[in-house]
Amino acid sequence: MLSKFKELLERTRKKVKHEADLKRRYWKGKIEKKSLEVPFDSGAHRHLYAGSACYLWVPKYKEEKKQPNKADAGDSQ
């Protein structure tokens, strides 16, 4: 668990760098956003709660599904 702002900042910068590297190289996938409900008994919930549920949007990495090779499909003889 993160307890200091400096730790959060370092982890955030590392994650941003990782995502930028993914986009820079030829990565056959995509980054979507995923919604996670903040646990009710967490410190984040106590700070964020405003009368409704609290959600965090986090990156979700999805690899591109490989398409079957058309040449391979005809080689079943």
mmCIF file of the N, C-alpha and C atoms, coordinates in Angstrom:
data_MODEL
# 
_entry.id   MODEL 
# 
loop_
_atom_site.group_PDB 
_atom_site.id 
_atom_site.type_symbol 
_atom_site.label_atom_id 
_atom_site.label_alt_id 
_atom_site.label_comp_id 
_atom_site.label_asym_id 
_atom_site.label_entity_id 
_atom_site.label_seq_id 
_atom_site.pdbx_PDB_ins_code 
_atom_site.Cartn_x 
_atom_site.Cartn_y 
_atom_site.Cartn_z 
_atom_site.occupancy 
_atom_site.B_iso_or_equiv 
_atom_site.pdbx_formal_charge 
_atom_site.auth_seq_id 
_atom_site.auth_comp_id 
_atom_site.auth_asym_id 
_atom_site.auth_atom_id 
_atom_site.pdbx_PDB_model_num 
ATOM 1   N N  . MET A 1 1  ? 0.849   -1.181  0.000   1.00 0.00 ? 1  MET A N  1 
ATOM 2   C CA . MET A 1 1  ? 0.000   0.000   0.000   1.00 0.00 ? 1  MET A CA 1 
ATOM 3   C C  . MET A 1 1  ? 0.893   1.242   0.000   1.00 0.00 ? 1  MET A C  1 
ATOM 4   N N  . LEU A 1 2  ? 0.487   2.231   -0.735  1.00 0.00 ? 2  LEU A N  1 
ATOM 5   C CA . LEU A 1 2  ? 1.227   3.486   -0.790  1.00 0.00 ? 2  LEU A CA 1 
ATOM 6   C C  . LEU A 1 2  ? 0.833   4.354   0.393   1.00 0.00 ? 2  LEU A C  1 
ATOM 7   N N  . SER A 1 3  ? 1.838   4.924   1.027   1.00 0.00 ? 3  SER A N  1 
ATOM 8   C CA . SER A 1 3  ? 1.516   5.770   2.173   1.00 0.00 ? 3  SER A CA 1 
ATOM 9   C C  . SER A 1 3  ? 2.040   7.191   2.014   1.00 0.00 ? 3  SER A C  1 
ATOM 10  N N  . LYS A 1 4  ? 2.899   7.417   1.032   1.00 0.00 ? 4  LYS A N  1 
ATOM 11  C CA . LYS A 1 4  ? 3.472   8.752   0.855   1.00 0.00 ? 4  LYS A CA 1 
ATOM 12  C C  . LYS A 1 4  ? 3.248   9.240   -0.568  1.00 0.00 ? 4  LYS A C  1 
ATOM 13  N N  . PHE A 1 5  ? 3.091   10.523  -0.701  1.00 0.00 ? 5  PHE A N  1 
ATOM 14  C CA . PHE A 1 5  ? 2.866   11.127  -2.010  1.00 0.00 ? 5  PHE A CA 1 
ATOM 15  C C  . PHE A 1 5  ? 4.019   10.815  -2.960  1.00 0.00 ? 5  PHE A C  1 
ATOM 16  N N  . LYS A 1 6  ? 5.245   10.845  -2.462  1.00 0.00 ? 6  LYS A N  1 
ATOM 17  C CA . LYS A 1 6  ? 6.421   10.584  -3.307  1.00 0.00 ? 6  LYS A CA 1 
ATOM 18  C C  . LYS A 1 6  ? 6.350   9.180   -3.919  1.00 0.00 ? 6  LYS A C  1 
ATOM 19  N N  . GLU A 1 7  ? 5.911   8.182   -3.140  1.00 0.00 ? 7  GLU A N  1 
ATOM 20  C CA . GLU A 1 7  ? 5.770   6.817   -3.649  1.00 0.00 ? 7  GLU A CA 1 
ATOM 21  C C  . GLU A 1 7  ? 4.715   6.754   -4.754  1.00 0.00 ? 7  GLU A C  1 
ATOM 22  N N  . LEU A 1 8  ? 3.604   7.431   -4.542  1.00 0.00 ? 8  LEU A N  1 
ATOM 23  C CA . LEU A 1 8  ? 2.541   7.467   -5.551  1.00 0.00 ? 8  LEU A CA 1 
ATOM 24  C C  . LEU A 1 8  ? 3.038   8.127   -6.827  1.00 0.00 ? 8  LEU A C  1 
ATOM 25  N N  . LEU A 1 9  ? 3.742   9.239   -6.694  1.00 0.00 ? 9  LEU A N  1 
ATOM 26  C CA . LEU A 1 9  ? 4.268   9.953   -7.852  1.00 0.00 ? 9  LEU A CA 1 
ATOM 27  C C  . LEU A 1 9  ? 5.256   9.080   -8.626  1.00 0.00 ? 9  LEU A C  1 
ATOM 28  N N  . GLU A 1 10 ? 6.151   8.389   -7.927  1.00 0.00 ? 10 GLU A N  1 
ATOM 29  C CA . GLU A 1 10 ? 7.122   7.517   -8.589  1.00 0.00 ? 10 GLU A CA 1 
ATOM 30  C C  . GLU A 1 10 ? 6.424   6.387   -9.332  1.00 0.00 ? 10 GLU A C  1 
ATOM 31  N N  . ARG A 1 11 ? 5.453   5.761   -8.701  1.00 0.00 ? 11 ARG A N  1 
ATOM 32  C CA . ARG A 1 11 ? 4.731   4.650   -9.335  1.00 0.00 ? 11 ARG A CA 1 
ATOM 33  C C  . ARG A 1 11 ? 3.934   5.137   -10.540 1.00 0.00 ? 11 ARG A C  1 
ATOM 34  N N  . THR A 1 12 ? 3.324   6.309   -10.431 1.00 0.00 ? 12 THR A N  1 
ATOM 35  C CA . THR A 1 12 ? 2.561   6.874   -11.548 1.00 0.00 ? 12 THR A CA 1 
ATOM 36  C C  . THR A 1 12 ? 3.469   7.176   -12.726 1.00 0.00 ? 12 THR A C  1 
ATOM 37  N N  . ARG A 1 13 ? 4.617   7.784   -12.472 1.00 0.00 ? 13 ARG A N  1 
ATOM 38  C CA . ARG A 1 13 ? 5.559   8.084   -13.558 1.00 0.00 ? 13 ARG A CA 1 
ATOM 39  C C  . ARG A 1 13 ? 6.052   6.813   -14.242 1.00 0.00 ? 13 ARG A C  1 
ATOM 40  N N  . LYS A 1 14 ? 6.303   5.771   -13.469 1.00 0.00 ? 14 LYS A N  1 
ATOM 41  C CA . LYS A 1 14 ? 6.751   4.497   -14.031 1.00 0.00 ? 14 LYS A CA 1 
ATOM 42  C C  . LYS A 1 14 ? 5.667   3.908   -14.936 1.00 0.00 ? 14 LYS A C  1 
ATOM 43  N N  . LYS A 1 15 ? 4.419   3.978   -14.498 1.00 0.00 ? 15 LYS A N  1 
ATOM 44  C CA . LYS A 1 15 ? 3.308   3.437   -15.277 1.00 0.00 ? 15 LYS A CA 1 
ATOM 45  C C  . LYS A 1 15 ? 3.103   4.221   -16.570 1.00 0.00 ? 15 LYS A C  1 
ATOM 46  N N  . VAL A 1 16 ? 3.199   5.542   -16.495 1.00 0.00 ? 16 VAL A N  1 
ATOM 47  C CA . VAL A 1 16 ? 3.051   6.383   -17.687 1.00 0.00 ? 16 VAL A CA 1 
ATOM 48  C C  . VAL A 1 16 ? 4.153   6.064   -18.690 1.00 0.00 ? 16 VAL A C  1 
ATOM 49  N N  . LYS A 1 17 ? 5.373   5.883   -18.206 1.00 0.00 ? 17 LYS A N  1 
ATOM 50  C CA . LYS A 1 17 ? 6.495   5.539   -19.091 1.00 0.00 ? 17 LYS A CA 1 
ATOM 51  C C  . LYS A 1 17 ? 6.249   4.186   -19.759 1.00 0.00 ? 17 LYS A C  1 
ATOM 52  N N  . HIS A 1 18 ? 5.763   3.216   -18.995 1.00 0.00 ? 18 HIS A N  1 
ATOM 53  C CA . HIS A 1 18 ? 5.464   1.892   -19.540 1.00 0.00 ? 18 HIS A CA 1 
ATOM 54  C C  . HIS A 1 18 ? 4.424   1.986   -20.659 1.00 0.00 ? 18 HIS A C  1 
ATOM 55  N N  . GLU A 1 19 ? 3.352   2.741   -20.437 1.00 0.00 ? 19 GLU A N  1 
ATOM 56  C CA . GLU A 1 19 ? 2.308   2.875   -21.449 1.00 0.00 ? 19 GLU A CA 1 
ATOM 57  C C  . GLU A 1 19 ? 2.809   3.608   -22.687 1.00 0.00 ? 19 GLU A C  1 
ATOM 58  N N  . ALA A 1 20 ? 3.639   4.621   -22.504 1.00 0.00 ? 20 ALA A N  1 
ATOM 59  C CA . ALA A 1 20 ? 4.206   5.340   -23.648 1.00 0.00 ? 20 ALA A CA 1 
ATOM 60  C C  . ALA A 1 20 ? 5.099   4.398   -24.459 1.00 0.00 ? 20 ALA A C  1 
ATOM 61  N N  . ASP A 1 21 ? 5.869   3.543   -23.792 1.00 0.00 ? 21 ASP A N  1 
ATOM 62  C CA . ASP A 1 21 ? 6.715   2.578   -24.487 1.00 0.00 ? 21 ASP A CA 1 
ATOM 63  C C  . ASP A 1 21 ? 5.876   1.585   -25.290 1.00 0.00 ? 21 ASP A C  1 
ATOM 64  N N  . LEU A 1 22 ? 4.755   1.141   -24.731 1.00 0.00 ? 22 LEU A N  1 
ATOM 65  C CA . LEU A 1 22 ? 3.866   0.230   -25.461 1.00 0.00 ? 22 LEU A CA 1 
ATOM 66  C C  . LEU A 1 22 ? 3.368   0.876   -26.751 1.00 0.00 ? 22 LEU A C  1 
ATOM 67  N N  . LYS A 1 23 ? 2.949   2.129   -26.654 1.00 0.00 ? 23 LYS A N  1 
ATOM 68  C CA . LYS A 1 23 ? 2.419   2.815   -27.832 1.00 0.00 ? 23 LYS A CA 1 
ATOM 69  C C  . LYS A 1 23 ? 3.510   3.097   -28.860 1.00 0.00 ? 23 LYS A C  1 
ATOM 70  N N  . ARG A 1 24 ? 4.725   3.324   -28.425 1.00 0.00 ? 24 ARG A N  1 
ATOM 71  C CA . ARG A 1 24 ? 5.829   3.661   -29.313 1.00 0.00 ? 24 ARG A CA 1 
ATOM 72  C C  . ARG A 1 24 ? 6.259   2.484   -30.177 1.00 0.00 ? 24 ARG A C  1 
ATOM 73  N N  . ARG A 1 25 ? 6.323   1.303   -29.580 1.00 0.00 ? 25 ARG A N  1 
ATOM 74  C CA . ARG A 1 25 ? 6.724   0.138   -30.366 1.00 0.00 ? 25 ARG A CA 1 
ATOM 75  C C  . ARG A 1 25 ? 5.490   -0.429  -31.066 1.00 0.00 ? 25 ARG A C  1 
ATOM 76  N N  . TYR A 1 26 ? 5.697   -1.345  -31.971 1.00 0.00 ? 26 TYR A N  1 
ATOM 77  C CA . TYR A 1 26 ? 4.580   -1.924  -32.722 1.00 0.00 ? 26 TYR A CA 1 
ATOM 78  C C  . TYR A 1 26 ? 3.896   -2.979  -31.870 1.00 0.00 ? 26 TYR A C  1 
ATOM 79  N N  . TRP A 1 27 ? 3.023   -2.545  -31.013 1.00 0.00 ? 27 TRP A N  1 
ATOM 80  C CA . TRP A 1 27 ? 2.320   -3.427  -30.086 1.00 0.00 ? 27 TRP A CA 1 
ATOM 81  C C  . TRP A 1 27 ? 0.939   -3.716  -30.633 1.00 0.00 ? 27 TRP A C  1 
ATOM 82  N N  . LYS A 1 28 ? 0.646   -4.970  -30.886 1.00 0.00 ? 28 LYS A N  1 
ATOM 83  C CA . LYS A 1 28 ? -0.655  -5.340  -31.455 1.00 0.00 ? 28 LYS A CA 1 
ATOM 84  C C  . LYS A 1 28 ? -1.656  -5.590  -30.342 1.00 0.00 ? 28 LYS A C  1 
ATOM 85  N N  . GLY A 1 29 ? -2.037  -4.554  -29.725 1.00 0.00 ? 29 GLY A N  1 
ATOM 86  C CA . GLY A 1 29 ? -3.008  -4.630  -28.651 1.00 0.00 ? 29 GLY A CA 1 
ATOM 87  C C  . GLY A 1 29 ? -3.551  -3.240  -28.418 1.00 0.00 ? 29 GLY A C  1 
ATOM 88  N N  . LYS A 1 30 ? -4.326  -3.096  -27.381 1.00 0.00 ? 30 LYS A N  1 
ATOM 89  C CA . LYS A 1 30 ? -4.847  -1.767  -27.073 1.00 0.00 ? 30 LYS A CA 1 
ATOM 90  C C  . LYS A 1 30 ? -5.003  -1.614  -25.572 1.00 0.00 ? 30 LYS A C  1 
ATOM 91  N N  . ILE A 1 31 ? -5.076  -0.373  -25.178 1.00 0.00 ? 31 ILE A N  1 
ATOM 92  C CA . ILE A 1 31 ? -5.266  -0.048  -23.775 1.00 0.00 ? 31 ILE A CA 1 
ATOM 93  C C  . ILE A 1 31 ? -6.677  0.507   -23.629 1.00 0.00 ? 31 ILE A C  1 
ATOM 94  N N  . GLU A 1 32 ? -7.452  -0.136  -22.805 1.00 0.00 ? 32 GLU A N  1 
ATOM 95  C CA . GLU A 1 32 ? -8.809  0.317   -22.516 1.00 0.00 ? 32 GLU A CA 1 
ATOM 96  C C  . GLU A 1 32 ? -8.860  0.746   -21.068 1.00 0.00 ? 32 GLU A C  1 
ATOM 97  N N  . LYS A 1 33 ? -9.982  1.313   -20.674 1.00 0.00 ? 33 LYS A N  1 
ATOM 98  C CA . LYS A 1 33 ? -10.110 1.632   -19.258 1.00 0.00 ? 33 LYS A CA 1 
ATOM 99  C C  . LYS A 1 33 ? -11.068 0.654   -18.599 1.00 0.00 ? 33 LYS A C  1 
ATOM 100 N N  . LYS A 1 34 ? -10.732 0.314   -17.393 1.00 0.00 ? 34 LYS A N  1 
ATOM 101 C CA . LYS A 1 34 ? -11.512 -0.624  -16.606 1.00 0.00 ? 34 LYS A CA 1 
ATOM 102 C C  . LYS A 1 34 ? -11.944 0.081   -15.329 1.00 0.00 ? 34 LYS A C  1 
ATOM 103 N N  . SER A 1 35 ? -13.164 -0.134  -14.933 1.00 0.00 ? 35 SER A N  1 
ATOM 104 C CA . SER A 1 35 ? -13.697 0.497   -13.733 1.00 0.00 ? 35 SER A CA 1 
ATOM 105 C C  . SER A 1 35 ? -13.615 -0.475  -12.552 1.00 0.00 ? 35 SER A C  1 
ATOM 106 N N  . LEU A 1 36 ? -13.022 -0.005  -11.466 1.00 0.00 ? 36 LEU A N  1 
ATOM 107 C CA . LEU A 1 36 ? -12.950 -0.792  -10.237 1.00 0.00 ? 36 LEU A CA 1 
ATOM 108 C C  . LEU A 1 36 ? -13.645 -0.019  -9.125  1.00 0.00 ? 36 LEU A C  1 
ATOM 109 N N  . GLU A 1 37 ? -14.499 -0.687  -8.391  1.00 0.00 ? 37 GLU A N  1 
ATOM 110 C CA . GLU A 1 37 ? -15.145 -0.023  -7.261  1.00 0.00 ? 37 GLU A CA 1 
ATOM 111 C C  . GLU A 1 37 ? -14.159 0.068   -6.099  1.00 0.00 ? 37 GLU A C  1 
ATOM 112 N N  . VAL A 1 38 ? -14.068 1.240   -5.504  1.00 0.00 ? 38 VAL A N  1 
ATOM 113 C CA . VAL A 1 38 ? -13.165 1.453   -4.368  1.00 0.00 ? 38 VAL A CA 1 
ATOM 114 C C  . VAL A 1 38 ? -13.757 0.749   -3.153  1.00 0.00 ? 38 VAL A C  1 
ATOM 115 N N  . PRO A 1 39 ? -12.977 -0.089  -2.462  1.00 0.00 ? 39 PRO A N  1 
ATOM 116 C CA . PRO A 1 39 ? -13.500 -0.776  -1.279  1.00 0.00 ? 39 PRO A CA 1 
ATOM 117 C C  . PRO A 1 39 ? -14.018 0.220   -0.236  1.00 0.00 ? 39 PRO A C  1 
ATOM 118 N N  . PHE A 1 40 ? -15.176 -0.087  0.321   1.00 0.00 ? 40 PHE A N  1 
ATOM 119 C CA . PHE A 1 40 ? -15.851 0.806   1.261   1.00 0.00 ? 40 PHE A CA 1 
ATOM 120 C C  . PHE A 1 40 ? -14.996 1.137   2.478   1.00 0.00 ? 40 PHE A C  1 
ATOM 121 N N  . ASP A 1 41 ? -14.210 0.163   2.949   1.00 0.00 ? 41 ASP A N  1 
ATOM 122 C CA . ASP A 1 41 ? -13.425 0.379   4.167   1.00 0.00 ? 41 ASP A CA 1 
ATOM 123 C C  . ASP A 1 41 ? -12.015 0.908   3.898   1.00 0.00 ? 41 ASP A C  1 
ATOM 124 N N  . SER A 1 42 ? -11.761 1.434   2.705   1.00 0.00 ? 42 SER A N  1 
ATOM 125 C CA . SER A 1 42 ? -10.420 1.930   2.377   1.00 0.00 ? 42 SER A CA 1 
ATOM 126 C C  . SER A 1 42 ? -10.289 3.428   2.660   1.00 0.00 ? 42 SER A C  1 
ATOM 127 N N  . GLY A 1 43 ? -9.061  3.867   2.805   1.00 0.00 ? 43 GLY A N  1 
ATOM 128 C CA . GLY A 1 43 ? -8.791  5.287   2.987   1.00 0.00 ? 43 GLY A CA 1 
ATOM 129 C C  . GLY A 1 43 ? -9.218  6.098   1.778   1.00 0.00 ? 43 GLY A C  1 
ATOM 130 N N  . ALA A 1 44 ? -9.039  5.541   0.584   1.00 0.00 ? 44 ALA A N  1 
ATOM 131 C CA . ALA A 1 44 ? -9.444  6.244   -0.629  1.00 0.00 ? 44 ALA A CA 1 
ATOM 132 C C  . ALA A 1 44 ? -10.947 6.518   -0.617  1.00 0.00 ? 44 ALA A C  1 
ATOM 133 N N  . HIS A 1 45 ? -11.725 5.543   -0.186  1.00 0.00 ? 45 HIS A N  1 
ATOM 134 C CA . HIS A 1 45 ? -13.187 5.719   -0.148  1.00 0.00 ? 45 HIS A CA 1 
ATOM 135 C C  . HIS A 1 45 ? -13.567 6.835   0.823   1.00 0.00 ? 45 HIS A C  1 
ATOM 136 N N  . ARG A 1 46 ? -12.902 6.875   1.965   1.00 0.00 ? 46 ARG A N  1 
ATOM 137 C CA . ARG A 1 46 ? -13.211 7.927   2.944   1.00 0.00 ? 46 ARG A CA 1 
ATOM 138 C C  . ARG A 1 46 ? -12.940 9.316   2.367   1.00 0.00 ? 46 ARG A C  1 
ATOM 139 N N  . HIS A 1 47 ? -11.900 9.425   1.521   1.00 0.00 ? 47 HIS A N  1 
ATOM 140 C CA . HIS A 1 47 ? -11.556 10.721  0.938   1.00 0.00 ? 47 HIS A CA 1 
ATOM 141 C C  . HIS A 1 47 ? -12.399 11.068  -0.284  1.00 0.00 ? 47 HIS A C  1 
ATOM 142 N N  . LEU A 1 48 ? -12.839 10.070  -1.015  1.00 0.00 ? 48 LEU A N  1 
ATOM 143 C CA . LEU A 1 48 ? -13.527 10.313  -2.286  1.00 0.00 ? 48 LEU A CA 1 
ATOM 144 C C  . LEU A 1 48 ? -15.047 10.297  -2.189  1.00 0.00 ? 48 LEU A C  1 
ATOM 145 N N  . TYR A 1 49 ? -15.588 9.640   -1.190  1.00 0.00 ? 49 TYR A N  1 
ATOM 146 C CA . TYR A 1 49 ? -17.032 9.444   -1.106  1.00 0.00 ? 49 TYR A CA 1 
ATOM 147 C C  . TYR A 1 49 ? -17.779 10.774  -1.081  1.00 0.00 ? 49 TYR A C  1 
ATOM 148 N N  . ALA A 1 50 ? -18.779 10.861  -1.968  1.00 0.00 ? 50 ALA A N  1 
ATOM 149 C CA . ALA A 1 50 ? -19.596 12.075  -2.035  1.00 0.00 ? 50 ALA A CA 1 
ATOM 150 C C  . ALA A 1 50 ? -21.070 11.718  -2.168  1.00 0.00 ? 50 ALA A C  1 
ATOM 151 N N  . GLY A 1 51 ? -21.482 10.635  -1.512  1.00 0.00 ? 51 GLY A N  1 
ATOM 152 C CA . GLY A 1 51 ? -22.885 10.260  -1.521  1.00 0.00 ? 51 GLY A CA 1 
ATOM 153 C C  . GLY A 1 51 ? -23.225 9.158   -2.509  1.00 0.00 ? 51 GLY A C  1 
ATOM 154 N N  . SER A 1 52 ? -22.261 8.659   -3.226  1.00 0.00 ? 52 SER A N  1 
ATOM 155 C CA . SER A 1 52 ? -22.496 7.596   -4.190  1.00 0.00 ? 52 SER A CA 1 
ATOM 156 C C  . SER A 1 52 ? -21.292 6.658   -4.177  1.00 0.00 ? 52 SER A C  1 
ATOM 157 N N  . ALA A 1 53 ? -21.333 5.626   -4.973  1.00 0.00 ? 53 ALA A N  1 
ATOM 158 C CA . ALA A 1 53 ? -20.206 4.697   -5.041  1.00 0.00 ? 53 ALA A CA 1 
ATOM 159 C C  . ALA A 1 53 ? -18.986 5.395   -5.629  1.00 0.00 ? 53 ALA A C  1 
ATOM 160 N N  . CYS A 1 54 ? -17.819 4.940   -5.254  1.00 0.00 ? 54 CYS A N  1 
ATOM 161 C CA . CYS A 1 54 ? -16.562 5.485   -5.770  1.00 0.00 ? 54 CYS A CA 1 
ATOM 162 C C  . CYS A 1 54 ? -15.927 4.460   -6.700  1.00 0.00 ? 54 CYS A C  1 
ATOM 163 N N  . TYR A 1 55 ? -15.501 4.924   -7.852  1.00 0.00 ? 55 TYR A N  1 
ATOM 164 C CA . TYR A 1 55 ? -14.853 4.050   -8.821  1.00 0.00 ? 55 TYR A CA 1 
ATOM 165 C C  . TYR A 1 55 ? -13.513 4.627   -9.234  1.00 0.00 ? 55 TYR A C  1 
ATOM 166 N N  . LEU A 1 56 ? -12.570 3.750   -9.505  1.00 0.00 ? 56 LEU A N  1 
ATOM 167 C CA . LEU A 1 56 ? -11.289 4.135   -10.074 1.00 0.00 ? 56 LEU A CA 1 
ATOM 168 C C  . LEU A 1 56 ? -11.258 3.630   -11.506 1.00 0.00 ? 56 LEU A C  1 
ATOM 169 N N  . TRP A 1 57 ? -10.755 4.453   -12.395 1.00 0.00 ? 57 TRP A N  1 
ATOM 170 C CA . TRP A 1 57 ? -10.552 4.021   -13.778 1.00 0.00 ? 57 TRP A CA 1 
ATOM 171 C C  . TRP A 1 57 ? -9.083  3.657   -13.906 1.00 0.00 ? 57 TRP A C  1 
ATOM 172 N N  . VAL A 1 58 ? -8.818  2.430   -14.287 1.00 0.00 ? 58 VAL A N  1 
ATOM 173 C CA . VAL A 1 58 ? -7.450  1.942   -14.407 1.00 0.00 ? 58 VAL A CA 1 
ATOM 174 C C  . VAL A 1 58 ? -7.241  1.387   -15.814 1.00 0.00 ? 58 VAL A C  1 
ATOM 175 N N  . PRO A 1 59 ? -5.983  1.371   -16.282 1.00 0.00 ? 59 PRO A N  1 
ATOM 176 C CA . PRO A 1 59 ? -5.741  0.817   -17.614 1.00 0.00 ? 59 PRO A CA 1 
ATOM 177 C C  . PRO A 1 59 ? -5.925  -0.696  -17.635 1.00 0.00 ? 59 PRO A C  1 
ATOM 178 N N  . LYS A 1 60 ? -6.475  -1.189  -18.736 1.00 0.00 ? 60 LYS A N  1 
ATOM 179 C CA . LYS A 1 60 ? -6.608  -2.623  -18.966 1.00 0.00 ? 60 LYS A CA 1 
ATOM 180 C C  . LYS A 1 60 ? -5.947  -2.911  -20.306 1.00 0.00 ? 60 LYS A C  1 
ATOM 181 N N  . TYR A 1 61 ? -4.928  -3.747  -20.296 1.00 0.00 ? 61 TYR A N  1 
ATOM 182 C CA . TYR A 1 61 ? -4.176  -4.056  -21.504 1.00 0.00 ? 61 TYR A CA 1 
ATOM 183 C C  . TYR A 1 61 ? -4.797  -5.266  -22.187 1.00 0.00 ? 61 TYR A C  1 
ATOM 184 N N  . LYS A 1 62 ? -5.115  -5.115  -23.466 1.00 0.00 ? 62 LYS A N  1 
ATOM 185 C CA . LYS A 1 62 ? -5.710  -6.210  -24.219 1.00 0.00 ? 62 LYS A CA 1 
ATOM 186 C C  . LYS A 1 62 ? -4.826  -6.525  -25.415 1.00 0.00 ? 62 LYS A C  1 
ATOM 187 N N  . GLU A 1 63 ? -4.391  -7.766  -25.472 1.00 0.00 ? 63 GLU A N  1 
ATOM 188 C CA . GLU A 1 63 ? -3.620  -8.224  -26.625 1.00 0.00 ? 63 GLU A CA 1 
ATOM 189 C C  . GLU A 1 63 ? -4.582  -8.467  -27.780 1.00 0.00 ? 63 GLU A C  1 
ATOM 190 N N  . GLU A 1 64 ? -4.116  -8.195  -28.971 1.00 0.00 ? 64 GLU A N  1 
ATOM 191 C CA . GLU A 1 64 ? -4.925  -8.461  -30.152 1.00 0.00 ? 64 GLU A CA 1 
ATOM 192 C C  . GLU A 1 64 ? -5.048  -9.973  -30.309 1.00 0.00 ? 64 GLU A C  1 
ATOM 193 N N  . LYS A 1 65 ? -6.255  -10.449 -30.583 1.00 0.00 ? 65 LYS A N  1 
ATOM 194 C CA . LYS A 1 65 ? -6.455  -11.881 -30.787 1.00 0.00 ? 65 LYS A CA 1 
ATOM 195 C C  . LYS A 1 65 ? -5.877  -12.265 -32.134 1.00 0.00 ? 65 LYS A C  1 
ATOM 196 N N  . LYS A 1 66 ? -5.136  -13.364 -32.139 1.00 0.00 ? 66 LYS A N  1 
ATOM 197 C CA . LYS A 1 66 ? -4.529  -13.814 -33.385 1.00 0.00 ? 66 LYS A CA 1 
ATOM 198 C C  . LYS A 1 66 ? -5.596  -14.407 -34.291 1.00 0.00 ? 66 LYS A C  1 
ATOM 199 N N  . GLN A 1 67 ? -5.570  -13.981 -35.542 1.00 0.00 ? 67 GLN A N  1 
ATOM 200 C CA . GLN A 1 67 ? -6.490  -14.509 -36.539 1.00 0.00 ? 67 GLN A CA 1 
ATOM 201 C C  . GLN A 1 67 ? -5.887  -15.790 -37.110 1.00 0.00 ? 67 GLN A C  1 
ATOM 202 N N  . PRO A 1 68 ? -6.717  -16.796 -37.349 1.00 0.00 ? 68 PRO A N  1 
ATOM 203 C CA . PRO A 1 68 ? -6.171  -18.017 -37.951 1.00 0.00 ? 68 PRO A CA 1 
ATOM 204 C C  . PRO A 1 68 ? -5.613  -17.711 -39.335 1.00 0.00 ? 68 PRO A C  1 
ATOM 205 N N  . ASN A 1 69 ? -4.513  -18.337 -39.647 1.00 0.00 ? 69 ASN A N  1 
ATOM 206 C CA . ASN A 1 69 ? -3.883  -18.147 -40.941 1.00 0.00 ? 69 ASN A CA 1 
ATOM 207 C C  . ASN A 1 69 ? -4.715  -18.875 -42.001 1.00 0.00 ? 69 ASN A C  1 
ATOM 208 N N  . LYS A 1 70 ? -5.136  -18.174 -43.052 1.00 0.00 ? 70 LYS A N  1 
ATOM 209 C CA . LYS A 1 70 ? -5.977  -18.764 -44.081 1.00 0.00 ? 70 LYS A CA 1 
ATOM 210 C C  . LYS A 1 70 ? -5.276  -19.940 -44.771 1.00 0.00 ? 70 LYS A C  1 
ATOM 211 N N  . ALA A 1 71 ? -3.968  -19.834 -44.942 1.00 0.00 ? 71 ALA A N  1 
ATOM 212 C CA . ALA A 1 71 ? -3.224  -20.916 -45.581 1.00 0.00 ? 71 ALA A CA 1 
ATOM 213 C C  . ALA A 1 71 ? -3.259  -22.173 -44.715 1.00 0.00 ? 71 ALA A C  1 
ATOM 214 N N  . ASP A 1 72 ? -3.202  -22.014 -43.395 1.00 0.00 ? 72 ASP A N  1 
ATOM 215 C CA . ASP A 1 72 ? -3.228  -23.160 -42.488 1.00 0.00 ? 72 ASP A CA 1 
ATOM 216 C C  . ASP A 1 72 ? -4.592  -23.846 -42.490 1.00 0.00 ? 72 ASP A C  1 
ATOM 217 N N  . ALA A 1 73 ? -5.656  -23.077 -42.697 1.00 0.00 ? 73 ALA A N  1 
ATOM 218 C CA . ALA A 1 73 ? -7.006  -23.638 -42.664 1.00 0.00 ? 73 ALA A CA 1 
ATOM 219 C C  . ALA A 1 73 ? -7.235  -24.636 -43.794 1.00 0.00 ? 73 ALA A C  1 
ATOM 220 N N  . GLY A 1 74 ? -6.581  -24.481 -44.938 1.00 0.00 ? 74 GLY A N  1 
ATOM 221 C CA . GLY A 1 74 ? -6.760  -25.381 -46.071 1.00 0.00 ? 74 GLY A CA 1 
ATOM 222 C C  . GLY A 1 74 ? -5.813  -26.566 -46.060 1.00 0.00 ? 74 GLY A C  1 
ATOM 223 N N  . ASP A 1 75 ? -4.915  -26.639 -45.088 1.00 0.00 ? 75 ASP A N  1 
ATOM 224 C CA . ASP A 1 75 ? -3.919  -27.714 -45.046 1.00 0.00 ? 75 ASP A CA 1 
ATOM 225 C C  . ASP A 1 75 ? -4.339  -28.885 -44.170 1.00 0.00 ? 75 ASP A C  1 
ATOM 226 N N  . SER A 1 76 ? -5.613  -29.165 -44.052 1.00 0.00 ? 76 SER A N  1 
ATOM 227 C CA . SER A 1 76 ? -6.062  -30.240 -43.162 1.00 0.00 ? 76 SER A CA 1 
ATOM 228 C C  . SER A 1 76 ? -6.188  -31.566 -43.890 1.00 0.00 ? 76 SER A C  1 
ATOM 229 N N  . GLN A 1 77 ? -5.540  -31.755 -45.054 1.00 0.00 ? 77 GLN A N  1 
ATOM 230 C CA . GLN A 1 77 ? -5.644  -32.991 -45.815 1.00 0.00 ? 77 GLN A CA 1 
ATOM 231 C C  . GLN A 1 77 ? -4.730  -34.045 -45.304 1.00 0.00 ? 77 GLN A C  1 
# 
